[in-house]
Amino acid sequence: MGILAVVLFVALLIPVLAILLDSPMGRALGRRLEGDRGPEPALRELARKVELLESQVDDLERGLQSVRDDNAFLQRLLDEGERRVLPPPDTP
């Protein structure tokens, strides 16, 4: 009777083990046991695109600051021109 119980226990344990290993938790455990293989190619591509976008945003910020500086300079020139009173033009 003891051997029959062990065989029956193992036979019932096989489907339970298969269900657990096929579950998301079993897959995560399997990936953890495999070790770190590094980021996936799609993740590396995404990281490259993010770095490219960050560099473009930095370039745009520098360009925008340059435009702001030019605008401030032109505004000062216009303000100085309004403060100066020009003599009326000579009209014959």
Helices and strands as residue ranges (DSSP letters): H 2-22, H 24-34, H 41-83
